[in-house]
């Protein structure tokens, strides 16, 4: 998406190399210009207390509830962050993979992704009302299914060139199918005791309710 943008686009993809948490982002000047770390964490506290604490985090929460919520917020991260200071707007991008046997897979994963980042989006909107903040979720099925109308609408928001959209959609699905294939092959190697897996028969039964 970064390479496929229109030439005069001002959108900057911040996390091309790796994911970065909120604390790391707010060490950068681009983000400190949006709002101060202090203002952001004050708004984040209001959001974080509404989100349930996971069982695995209960012990840490019980030690110090106040610092727990602050620490949890600064540790949150999305797959990709992009910023356009000219507009100004920040996009939080989340990439989701889902089983695509149910036609509602897009709706289900969209809701899951929005819930995942509601603290980030909510706190940013409260701390910097003069900026725009939008979450964009790209969902693909485990067999490579992509809802093209939805996918293309989101690429348009990121100012991707029209002529590059088809290739991006195809590449996105191909990468997911390849990753899915590798998982299945790895599983087969394990159940076959390390032997090279066979690919003969597209519906071979290899266990209870498991077919490849």
N, C-alpha and C positions, 0 to 999 in steps of 0.2 A: 504493500500500500504506500509505503514511503517513496519507493522508486517510481510508482505509477501516478504520482500527483501531477497536477497541472503545473507548468513551469513557473508561473508567478505566484504560486500558492505560498502563504506565510505560515502554514501549519508546520510545527516542529514536533517530530516524534522523539520524545525524551528517553524512552526506555527501549531502544532498538537492540541493545546488547544483552540486557538482563532485566528481570523485574527489580523494582526498587520500592521499599516501603515508604510510608508517609514521612517518617523521620528523615530518611535520606533525601527525599525530594525537597523537603523544606530547609535543607542545607544549601540549596542552589538559589542563586540570585533571582532567577526567573520566577520562582515560586514565592520567595520572600516578598516580592513586589505585589503579589496578590493580596496577602495579609500576613500579619506577624504570627509566629508560632504560638505566642501566648493567646492571641485572639482565637486562633483556630482550635486550640485544645480546650478553651472555655466552652465553645459551642459544641465540640465533640463530646464533652462529658455529658451534656444533656441528651445526646443521641445514644451514647454507649450504655447508659443505665437502663434504657428501654430494651436492650438486646440480652436475651438469656445467657447465663454463664454456662459453658459446657461442663459436663461432669469431670472431664480430665483437667479442667482449670480451677475447680472448686477450692483446692487447697491453697493455691496462690491467691485466689480472691479473698479467702477467709483471713489471710495474713494482713492484707491491707486493701480493702475494697476501692478506696480512692485512687491509689496509684495503679491498681489493676486495670481500671477502665482507661486511664491515660495511656498506660503501656500498651494495652490491646489496640487502641486507636493508632498509635504511632507505628505499630507493627503491621498494620493492614497494608495490603498491596494489591494492585490489579495487574493484569497481564501486560497492558500497554497504557502509557499516558502520553497525550499529545496536547500541545498548547499553541494557541494563536493569539499573541499579544495585540495584534492589530484590531481584532474584533471587539473586545477580548473574550476568549472562551477557552475552557479546558475540557478535553474529552477523556473520559475514563473508559478504556476498551477492555472487554472481557471476552475471552475465547472459550466456548463451551462445546463439549462433545456429548452426544446423547444417543441412546438407543433410538433408532428411527423406525421401529416396527409399529409404533403408535403415531398416528398422523398429528397428534397434539404435541409432539416432542419439542417443537419450537416454542409454543406457549409455556410449557412447563419449565424449560430451561431459561427462558427469558425472565420468568418470575423468580427463579432460584438465583440468577445472577444479580437481579435488582436488589433482592433481599441481602445478598452478600455484601454489597457496597453501599447500602442505604446510609450507613454512618458517615462514610466519606463524602457522599454527595450532599447529604443534609447539612453537615457541619460546614462545608465549603460555601454553600448557598447562604447560610446564616452569617458567616464570618466575612464574606466579600460579596455583598448583594449587587455591586456594580459589575461583577463578572458573570459570565454564563458558564454553567457546568452541566454537562450532559454525559450520561452513560450510554455507550453503544455496545451491544452484545452481538457477537458473531457466533451462530450456532450451526453445527454440522452434525449429521447423523453418523453413527459408527460405521455405516456402510457407504459413507460419502455423500449422503443426501444433503442438498442445500435448497432452501426455499429461495429461489432466485429473486423474486420481487422484493422480498425483505432484505436480502443480501445486497442487491444493487442500490436500494434506497439508502442504505447505510454507507456504502462506498461513495455515493453522491455527497453525503454530508461531509465526508473527508476530502472532498474535491479531487477524487480520482478521475483520471482521463477516461472518457467514454470508451475509447478503443481498447482500454486495458482491463475493463471489467470482466469480460468473458474469460480471459486467461486467468485472472485472479480467482474467479469462481471455480474453474476447472482445477487449478493448482491446489486450492484449498481442499477440495474433495479428495483429490489424489493423495495428498499427504496424509489425510486421516485414514484412508483405506490402507495405505502402506503401513502406518503405525498399527492399525487393527490387525493386519496380516502378521506383523512381527510378534504381537502379543499371542496370537493363536499358535504360531510356530514354536514360540518359547514354551507355551503350555504343553504342546504335543511332545516336545523333547523331554519335558519333565515326566509326563505320564508314561512315556515309552522308555524310561530309564536311560536317557542320554543318547538314545539312538537317533539317527537322522530321521525326521518326520516324513511320512509319505504324504503326497498331495493327490494321490489317486482317489477319485470319488469325491465329488463336491459335497456329498451329504453323508459322509462316514460317521457312524455313531462311535464316540470314544468314551462315553460315560453316561451316567444318569442325566437325561435331558440335555446332553451336550452333543451338538453336531457340528461338523465343519465341511 
